Amino acid sequence: MREIIKMMDITGVPQVPAHVKGVINLRGKVIPIVDLRRRSSNLAAARPPSAPVSWFVRVLASNLTSRWA
């Protein structure tokens, strides 16, 4: 993990798949926000087991129950 940032407003994007929640502006870069739970159920059905997986993932965590110092 590189960093933890505060939740930002997510801007909706028209005509995208249901798993794409929208985008955020992170230091001038447009970052897509993806619902991994919804996306992973689609991937499990669509990706053959032998296909390579290569992702750079930014994770948006919600409902955290504790804080680290």
Protein Blocks (a to p, Z undefined) as FASTA:
>chain_A
ZZdcddddddddehiafklnbdcdeehiacddddfklmmmmmmmmpcfklccdddddddd
ehiabdcZZ
